[in-house]
């Protein structure tokens, strides 16, 4: 009997160890994001920004190790769609995307605007309907869907890899307009050493779909729950607002 009991204890310990090893593997979450300051960007080899700093804080509270990578948005989207234990950010939670990911959030509200280059000519693009404009868009971004819903044909859109690249297209008159948030555009102009008056805010495009962290569908539901609980805790403590102010103050 003693030998049987010993064998059972050994077997139980072995099973516990295997379960623990599996759990340790699930403790690492790899994040993929794009160059879109001040939400996420690279500085001195480190991925920073509002969403990046919030994700680190949330992972730390949830006892998860988070590794952040910055790549073009379309590539980030594809990676997280196919690779377990990954998270895509900063992601607009749209109805068309609902079943593609598991969601943690909301992180921030989403309000996007149409921007055009400021010109004195009264016959400028600012007096035209947005459906008549050529738009620069980030490849696979949510704004593309919003523009199509607003009547802009896909043939009137030129895709590029980042908001900064799209802004360069706009300034070079390669496109008539682009889409961004107020904070995002203010940061882009400041980074390019351009005065605020360089760009004119034409009209609001969308308030649909707040910004979330989007996780691969195969992510352990317990991990998703822990992340959501930690984000809620961060919001209640005021740290989420503090991180946002750190990057948006003065813009």
N, C-alpha and C positions, 0 to 999 in steps of 0.2 A: 504493500500500500504506500509505503514511504517513497519507493522508487517511482510509482505511478504519479504520485503527487508532485514529485520533483520534475518529472518529465512534463507534466502539465504546466508547471510554473515556467520552465524553460521555453515551452512552446508559446505561452502567453507573452513572455518577455520579448521573444523574437517577433511576434505579430505586432506588439506595441512599437518596437523599434522600426519595423517596416512602415507602419502607419505614420510614425513621427518623421521618417525620411520623406515620405510623400508630402506631408504637411510642410516640411521645410522647403521643398521645391515650390510649393504654392505660395510661399511667403515673399517671393520676388516678383515684382510687377514691372514690366518694361513699358515706358511711356514713349510715344511718338508724337511729335508736334512739328509745326512749321515756323518759319521766320515771320512772325507777325507781332511786332512790338506795339504796345507794352504788354501784351498778353503772354507771348512767348518769344524769346529771341536768345541768341548766343552772344556772350560777352566774355572775352578773355578765356575762351574754351569752356565756359560754363553756360548751361541752359538756364535762363532766368525769366522773369516776367511775372505778371499777376497770377496766371493760371499755373505756371511752373512752381512758383513758391507755395501756392495753396496746395498743390498736389503733394509736394514734399512734406508739408506740415500734416496733411491728412494721413499720408502713409506712415509717418513717424508715430502719430497717435494710434493708428491701427496696427502698429507693430509689423509693418511691411517694409521691405527693402525696395525702393523705387529707383530704377535707372532711366534717365531721360535722354532721348535722342532727337536731334533736330534734322529733318529731311524735308524735301518738297511735299506739299500737302497730299497730292495724288498718291505718292508712294507711301506716305504714312497711313492713308486711308486703306490702301490695299493690304499693307502688312497687318494692321490690326483686324481687318476683316477675316484674315486667314490664320493668324497665329495666336494660340492660347496664351493667357496671362499677359496680355498687352492692353494698353489703354491709349485712345486717340483723344487729343485735345488741342485747341479749345473748339468744341464741336456743337454746332447748332442742332438742337433736338427737333427735327422736322418729322412730319407724319411719314414721309417717304423713307425715312431712315429708321423708324421706330423698331422694326423687327430685325435690323441688321446688327444691333449692339445691345448690351446691357448698360443701363444708364445710372450715373451717380451725379446728383445735382438738385436744383440748379446752382451753378456757380455764379453766373452774372446774367442780368437781363440782356436781351439782344434788340438793339434798335439800329437799323442800317439806313444809310442815306446815299443818294446819288450825288456825286461831285463832278463838276466840270472845271476846266481851266478858265480862269478869270480873264476876260478880254473886254475892251471898251466898246467894241462894235455892237450896236443895238440888234443887229441881225445875227447874233452869235447863237451857238447851240443852246444857250440858256433860255431862249424863247421857243424852242422846239419841244414836242412831246417826246418822252423818253423812248417810246417805241420807234422813233425815227433816228435814234442815236446809235453810234457804234460804241460798244462797251469793251473795256478791258476787264477780264475776270481771272481769278486764280483757278487753275484747273481743279475741277471736282468740288468747288466750294458751294455752300448753300445759296449764295447770292445768285448763282446761275439759274437755279429753280425759281427764285423770286422774280428775276427779270423775265423769264419765259411767261410766268403767270401775269406779269404786267404788260405783256404784249410785245416784248422784244424778241425777235426771231433769233434762233441759235446762230444763223448765218451772219448776224450783226455783232457777234462776240469774238474777240481775240483772246485766247488763253495764254497765260504765262504762269510761272512757278511760284510767285509771291506777290504780296501787295506792293512791295517796293518796286518790283519789276513792272507791275501794272501802272504805278504812278509815273514811272519813267516813260511808258508808252503815252500816257496822257499829256505829259509835259512836252513830248516830242510831236504832239498832234497826230500820233498814229491811231489814236482812238479819241472819241468825243467825251467819254465819261467813264467813271468807275464807281464802285460801291465800297463803302467802309463805314465803320462806326466813327463817332465824333472823336473819341479818345484815340482810336487808331490813326485817323488822319492827322490829328494834331501832332502826334508823336512822329509820324513819317515826315511831316513838314519840318519839324524841329531838327530831326536827324539829318535831313538834307540841307539844313541851313537856309530854308526858304521861309519868307514871311507868310503869316496866315492868309493874307489877301491873295496869294498866288492861286488859290483854289476857291471856287464858289460852291456852297452847299445848295443844290438845286431843289431837291424834294426828298421827303422820307420815302424809303422803299418798302421796309417791312419791320414789323415788331414780332414776327412769328418765330417761335422756337428759341427759348433761352439757351445760354451756353452751358454745356454739361461736360463731364468726363464720360467717354464712350468706351466700354470694355468689350473685348472679344466675347462672343456668345458662349464659349466653352469655359469661361472663367468661373471658378468655384462660387456659387451663390453666397456662401458664407463670407467670402472676401468682399463681394459687392456690398453686402449688408454692413460689414465693418467699416468700409470706406464711406458709406452713406452716413452712418452714425458719427463718424469722426468729422465729416464735413458739417453736419448739423451742429456738432459741438463747437467747431471752429467759428461758425456763424454766431451762435449764442454768446460766445465769449468776446466777440467784437474783433477777433484777429483777422477774419476775412476782410472786413471793412478797412482795417489798418493796412493790410497788404495792398489792397486796391488803392488807397490814398497814397501809399508810398510811391507808386508809379504814375498816378494820374494827377497829383497835385502840381499846379503850375502850368498845366496844359491848356 
